[in-house]
Amino acid sequence: MKSAKYIVLSFIESLNKDDFAAAYELLDKDMVFEGVLGSRHTADHYIADMKKMSLNTILKK
């Protein structure tokens, strides 16, 4: 089993690279994210919003 530190660092690295598939695989599919910009319920919703917020995605528009 991988350590929590490994999972978190791998997740952040994946998001920074816009590797959303890799980031998604590190999340519990039923996760809930509570942040200052609102809530995300499920890994699918969280990753979909991260894609929208990606600087690379924004610049391609």
C-alpha positions, 0 to 999 in steps of 0.5 A: 500500500502506498503512503498518504504522502506519496498519494498526495504528492503524486496527485499534485504532480499529476494536476500540475502536469494536466494529467487528469487521468492520473490524478483521477486514479488517485482519488476515491470515486465517492470523495467530497471536496469542500473549498472556498470556491464551493463543494465537489461531490465525487471524483468525476465532478472534481476532475471536471472542474479542475479541467475547466480551471486548468491554465492550459485549458483556459489559454486554448480558448 
